[in-house]
Each structure stands twice: as C-alpha cells, then as structure tokens.
Amino acid sequence: MNKRELINGIKKEVGLSDFNAVHVGAGTVSLVRSKQGVREEIVFSYLKYPETYVLQPVISGWKTFDALEDILEKHFVKNKMAYTRVSIHCKSRRFQNMILNKIKMMEDIKMMEVELNTMIHKDVIPFFSDYETLTDVYANVKELGKDFVSINNFLFDPQPIRRIALAFINKDHLWKEEANRILNAFVEEKNNSGENIYAGYIKVLKDLIKDLSSHSSE
C-alpha cells in the first residue's frame, strides 16, 4: 500500500465523494474540497513502517477563507515570514486505540470504519458547517471573549493578527483600537523576551494597519 491508496481508501470508507484525495506532504494525507473562495481540508497524520501505515488518533479540520487570507498573506510574504494559508481549525480526538490498527491493505481501513466515520461526520464536517462565513467565524471569536486558549484552538496562528483582519472585514469599528493594543503588546513582548518572532509580527501588524486604514472610512 502507498499513500495514494491509503487516502483513497479512507475517502471511500467515509463516503466523501465531493472531496479530492491529496497525498503530498511528509507524514500526512488529506481530503480537500474547494468552493466559492473557501477551502476545507481534512488532515490525517500517520506513522510509516515497512509495508504498514498507522493512523494517529487525531483528525484535523482546516478551513481557509480567501477573503481573509488574501488580506493577510501578502504582509507576511513582504516581511519574509512563514505563513500558513489556513483561517480556522479543529481537532477530533476520540479513539486513542487507533494507533493499534496496522494498515497494510484496503481491508484494514474497513476495520476502522466506526472511528473514522465518527470523528469525521460528528466532529470535522459539523465544524465546517458551523462556520460557513467569516461572519460566523467572527461571532464565535466575540463569544469566546478573552478565552485565548479556546481562540488559539479555533483561529490559526498567529491568531491576534487574524483577529484584526476579521474585525475589519466584519465592520467592527473598534478594529484599529484593538490593533494598536495588540501592537503595543507585541512591542512589550519583544522588549521583555528579545524573541525575533515579535519583531516580525510588529512589522506585519504595522503594514496591516496601514493597509486597512487606507480602505477604511474610520
């Protein structure tokens, strides 16, 4: 069995005919669906042994909104910072015993029917459905408030900068005030820790504020 056969076997088992199988990347395979400026990706991690695959007991859901990512990505590229074009994400962890299943042939995937279908159809697909628009995404961010652990588990990193672009898109008139607050926090973190990552975030956020201000009536 190879990676192509692995992900196509999973796709068949979970009945996602409208997703495309993607088998590139080290240690992962994916099912991907794109529609009207939105990309949804179900990510499976695995360990590879001679003639055997072992799926890890976590399945991730990644959702990308082009309207958000098109605003942000160019500023990270300009400042030579790594950037992942994913807006929101979730993880399903239900069956730790998945690691006991050795996949050598298609029939072995069938033995994981309950685990795969439960995690995908009860966790990941509903996550995609719950957040159809950036309005849905921002409403959840607002509801989470200052629960930054939950926000980190929802917005893809770096979530503080994504929050600013989300606020702007959703016409939150406090977006610039929040952006300047985060900018000051980055400056303080850089001064206290000396970590280069904050220097990069400061440059990106300054560019983002300038860019959004040029498109705002505020």
matplotlib code that plots the C-alpha trace (Angstrom):
import matplotlib.pyplot as plt

x = [0.0, 1.2, 0.0, -2.3, -4.0, -4.3, -6.1, -8.3, -9.2, -10.1, -12.2, -14.2, -14.7, -16.1, -18.2, -16.8, -17.2, -17.1, -13.6, -10.4, -7.7, -4.3, -1.3, 1.6, 3.4, 5.6, 3.5, 0.1, -2.6, -5.7, -9.2, -9.8, -12.9, -13.0, -16.0, -16.5, -13.4, -13.4, -11.2, -11.9, -9.3, -9.4, -5.9, -4.8, -1.4, 0.3, 3.4, 5.0, 6.6, 7.7, 4.6, 2.4, 0.7, -0.5, -3.0, -2.6, -5.6, -6.3, -8.0, -7.7, -10.1, -8.7, -10.8, -9.5, -11.4, -9.7, -11.3, -9.3, -6.1, -5.7, -5.6, -3.0, -0.7, 0.9, 2.2, 3.8, 5.4, 6.7, 8.3, 9.8, 7.8, 6.4, 2.7, 0.1, -2.9, -5.5, -8.1, -9.7, -9.1, -10.4, -9.1, -11.1, -9.6, -12.0, -10.2, -6.7, -6.7, -6.5, -2.7, -3.2, -4.6, -1.9, -3.0, -1.4, -4.2, -7.6, -9.4, -7.6, -9.2, -12.6, -11.7, -11.6, -15.0, -16.6, -13.6, -13.1, -16.8, -17.5, -14.6, -15.2, -19.0, -19.6, -16.7, -15.0, -17.8, -20.1, -17.2, -17.1, -20.9, -21.0, -18.6, -19.9, -18.9, -16.5, -19.5, -19.9, -16.2, -16.1, -19.3, -17.6, -14.4, -16.5, -18.3, -15.1, -14.0, -10.7, -10.6, -7.4, -6.8, -10.1, -9.3, -5.9, -7.7, -10.1, -8.1, -5.0, -1.7, -1.0, -4.5, -4.0, -3.3, -6.1, -8.5, -7.7, -8.4, -11.6, -12.8, -12.2, -14.0, -16.9, -17.0, -16.2, -15.4, -13.0, -10.7, -8.0, -8.1, -7.7, -4.9, -2.9, -3.4, -2.0, 0.8, 1.8, 1.6, 4.0, 6.4, 6.4, 6.9, 9.8, 11.4, 10.9, 11.8, 14.1, 12.5, 12.8, 9.3, 7.8, 9.9, 8.4, 4.9, 5.3, 6.3, 3.4, 0.9, 2.1, 1.7, -1.7, -3.0, -1.7, -3.3, -6.7, -6.7, -6.4, -9.6, -11.5, -13.6, -12.6]
y = [0.0, 3.5, 7.0, 7.4, 4.1, 5.0, 8.3, 6.9, 4.0, 6.4, 8.6, 5.6, 4.4, 7.7, 8.4, 11.9, 11.8, 15.6, 15.8, 15.2, 13.0, 14.6, 12.5, 15.0, 16.0, 14.2, 12.1, 13.4, 12.8, 14.9, 15.2, 18.6, 20.4, 23.9, 26.1, 29.8, 31.1, 28.6, 25.5, 22.7, 20.1, 17.0, 16.1, 12.7, 12.1, 8.7, 6.8, 4.7, 1.3, -1.2, -2.0, -0.6, 2.6, 3.6, 6.5, 8.8, 9.2, 12.8, 14.1, 17.9, 20.1, 23.2, 25.8, 28.6, 31.8, 33.5, 36.9, 36.7, 35.1, 37.5, 40.4, 38.8, 36.7, 39.5, 41.2, 38.1, 37.4, 41.0, 40.7, 37.3, 35.4, 31.9, 31.8, 29.0, 29.8, 28.4, 30.5, 28.2, 24.7, 22.0, 18.6, 15.4, 13.1, 10.3, 6.9, 6.6, 2.9, 3.9, 3.5, -0.2, -0.7, -1.6, -0.7, -3.0, -3.4, -1.8, -4.3, -2.9, 0.5, -1.1, -2.3, 1.4, 2.3, 3.4, 5.5, 7.3, 8.0, 9.1, 11.6, 13.0, 13.1, 14.1, 16.5, 17.8, 18.1, 19.8, 22.2, 23.1, 23.6, 25.7, 28.3, 28.8, 32.5, 35.0, 36.4, 33.1, 33.0, 36.4, 35.8, 32.8, 34.9, 37.5, 34.9, 33.4, 36.8, 36.6, 32.8, 32.8, 29.0, 28.4, 31.1, 29.5, 26.2, 27.9, 30.6, 29.5, 31.0, 33.9, 34.4, 38.0, 39.3, 37.2, 38.7, 42.2, 41.3, 39.6, 42.6, 44.8, 42.5, 42.4, 46.2, 46.3, 50.0, 49.1, 47.2, 49.8, 50.3, 46.6, 46.5, 49.2, 47.4, 44.2, 46.1, 47.6, 44.1, 42.8, 45.6, 44.8, 41.1, 41.8, 44.1, 41.5, 38.4, 39.5, 36.9, 37.8, 36.5, 39.6, 41.9, 40.2, 40.4, 44.1, 44.8, 42.8, 44.4, 47.9, 47.1, 45.6, 48.7, 51.0, 48.8, 48.5, 52.2, 53.1, 51.1, 52.4, 55.5, 55.4]
z = [0.0, -0.8, 0.4, -2.6, -1.9, 1.8, 1.4, -1.4, 0.9, 3.7, 1.3, 0.2, 3.7, 5.0, 1.8, 1.0, -2.8, -3.1, -1.5, -3.5, -2.2, -1.6, -0.8, -0.7, 2.4, 4.9, 7.4, 6.3, 3.7, 3.2, 1.8, 0.2, -1.0, -2.5, -3.3, -3.9, -2.2, 0.6, 1.0, 3.5, 4.3, 6.5, 7.6, 8.7, 10.3, 10.1, 11.0, 8.3, 8.9, 6.3, 4.3, 7.1, 8.0, 11.5, 11.6, 14.6, 16.9, 15.8, 12.7, 11.9, 10.0, 8.3, 6.7, 4.6, 3.6, 0.6, 1.6, 4.9, 3.7, 0.8, 3.2, 5.5, 3.4, 1.4, 4.5, 5.8, 2.4, 2.3, 5.7, 4.8, 7.5, 7.3, 6.7, 6.6, 4.5, 6.9, 8.7, 11.3, 12.5, 14.8, 16.0, 16.7, 19.4, 20.3, 19.9, 21.3, 20.3, 16.6, 17.0, 17.5, 13.9, 11.4, 7.8, 5.2, 2.8, 2.0, 4.2, 7.2, 6.7, 6.8, 10.4, 11.4, 9.9, 13.2, 14.4, 11.1, 10.4, 13.9, 14.0, 10.6, 10.5, 14.1, 14.6, 11.5, 9.0, 11.5, 12.3, 8.6, 8.5, 11.7, 10.2, 6.7, 6.6, 8.2, 10.0, 11.7, 12.5, 14.0, 16.0, 17.6, 18.3, 20.0, 22.1, 23.2, 24.5, 26.4, 26.5, 24.5, 24.9, 23.0, 20.5, 19.8, 19.2, 16.7, 14.8, 13.0, 14.2, 14.6, 15.9, 17.3, 13.8, 12.2, 14.7, 13.5, 9.8, 10.9, 12.9, 9.8, 7.4, 9.8, 10.1, 13.8, 14.3, 17.2, 14.9, 14.9, 18.6, 19.1, 16.5, 18.4, 21.7, 20.2, 18.6, 21.9, 23.4, 20.7, 21.4, 25.1, 24.5, 22.2, 24.8, 27.5, 25.7, 22.8, 20.6, 16.9, 16.1, 17.7, 15.6, 12.6, 14.0, 14.7, 11.1, 9.7, 12.0, 11.2, 7.5, 8.1, 10.0, 7.2, 4.5, 6.3, 7.2, 3.5, 2.8, 5.9, 6.4, 10.1]

ax = plt.figure().add_subplot(projection="3d")
ax.plot(x, y, z, "-o")
ax.set_aspect("equal")
plt.show()
